[in-house]
């Protein structure tokens, strides 16, 4: 029982780290400025776009980890 709990924690942390790396990678790859667009310009559409990307990448990571 404890092994299943620890593996769940490990995979959760791994999924979060991979999601953050993917967001930072997309930021660098597409030469975006997340802070400028979200904080200074209050660009709601850009925030929704980033949220959609995060959900999509999260689903991919979850599917990969669970298989």
C-alpha positions as a Markdown table, in Angstrom:
| # | Residue | x | y | z |
|---|---|---|---|---|
| 1 | Unk | 0.0 | 0.0 | 0.0 |
| 2 | Unk | 2.8 | 2.4 | 0.8 |
| 3 | Unk | 4.6 | 1.6 | -2.4 |
| 4 | Unk | 1.5 | 2.6 | -4.4 |
| 5 | Unk | 1.2 | 5.9 | -2.5 |
| 6 | Unk | 4.9 | 6.7 | -3.1 |
| 7 | Unk | 4.7 | 5.9 | -6.8 |
| 8 | Unk | 1.6 | 8.1 | -7.1 |
| 9 | Unk | 3.5 | 11.0 | -5.4 |
| 10 | Unk | 6.5 | 10.4 | -7.6 |
| 11 | Unk | 4.5 | 10.3 | -10.8 |
| 12 | Unk | 2.6 | 13.5 | -9.7 |
| 13 | Unk | 5.8 | 15.4 | -9.2 |
| 14 | Unk | 7.2 | 14.0 | -12.4 |
| 15 | Unk | 4.1 | 15.2 | -14.3 |
| 16 | Unk | 4.2 | 18.7 | -12.8 |
| 17 | Unk | 7.9 | 19.0 | -13.6 |
| 18 | Unk | 7.4 | 17.9 | -17.2 |
| 19 | Unk | 4.4 | 20.3 | -17.6 |
| 20 | Unk | 6.5 | 23.2 | -16.4 |
| 21 | Unk | 9.4 | 22.2 | -18.7 |
| 22 | Unk | 7.0 | 22.0 | -21.6 |
| 23 | Unk | 5.6 | 25.5 | -20.9 |
| 24 | Unk | 9.0 | 27.0 | -20.5 |
| 25 | Unk | 10.1 | 25.2 | -23.7 |
| 26 | Unk | 7.2 | 26.6 | -25.6 |
| 27 | Unk | 7.9 | 30.0 | -24.3 |
| 28 | Unk | 11.5 | 29.8 | -25.6 |
| 29 | Unk | 10.6 | 28.0 | -28.8 |
| 30 | Unk | 8.0 | 30.5 | -29.9 |
| 31 | Unk | 9.8 | 33.5 | -28.5 |
| 32 | Unk | 6.9 | 34.5 | -26.3 |
| 33 | Unk | 7.1 | 36.7 | -23.3 |
| 34 | Unk | 4.6 | 35.2 | -20.9 |
| 35 | Unk | 5.1 | 37.7 | -18.1 |
| 36 | Unk | 4.6 | 40.7 | -20.4 |
| 37 | Unk | 1.5 | 39.3 | -22.0 |
| 38 | Unk | -0.2 | 38.1 | -18.9 |
| 39 | Unk | 0.9 | 40.6 | -16.2 |
| 40 | Unk | 1.5 | 43.8 | -18.0 |
| 41 | Unk | -0.8 | 43.6 | -21.0 |
| 42 | Unk | -3.6 | 41.7 | -19.2 |
| 43 | Unk | -4.1 | 39.6 | -22.3 |
| 44 | Unk | -6.9 | 37.2 | -21.3 |
| 45 | Unk | -6.9 | 35.4 | -24.7 |
| 46 | Unk | -3.2 | 34.6 | -24.2 |
| 47 | Unk | -3.9 | 33.2 | -20.8 |
| 48 | Unk | -6.7 | 31.0 | -22.1 |
| 49 | Unk | -4.3 | 29.8 | -24.8 |
| 50 | Unk | -1.6 | 28.9 | -22.3 |
| 51 | Unk | -4.2 | 27.1 | -20.1 |
| 52 | Unk | -5.3 | 25.1 | -23.1 |
| 53 | Unk | -1.7 | 24.2 | -23.9 |
| 54 | Unk | -1.2 | 23.2 | -20.3 |
| 55 | Unk | -4.3 | 21.0 | -20.2 |
| 56 | Unk | -3.3 | 19.3 | -23.5 |
| 57 | Unk | 0.3 | 18.6 | -22.4 |
| 58 | Unk | -1.0 | 17.4 | -19.0 |
| 59 | Unk | -3.3 | 14.9 | -20.7 |
| 60 | Unk | -0.4 | 13.7 | -22.9 |
| 61 | Unk | 1.9 | 13.3 | -19.8 |
| 62 | Unk | -0.9 | 11.5 | -17.8 |
| 63 | Unk | -1.5 | 9.1 | -20.7 |
| 64 | Unk | 2.2 | 8.4 | -21.0 |
| 65 | Unk | 2.8 | 7.9 | -17.3 |
| 66 | Unk | -0.3 | 5.6 | -16.9 |
| 67 | Unk | 0.6 | 3.3 | -19.8 |
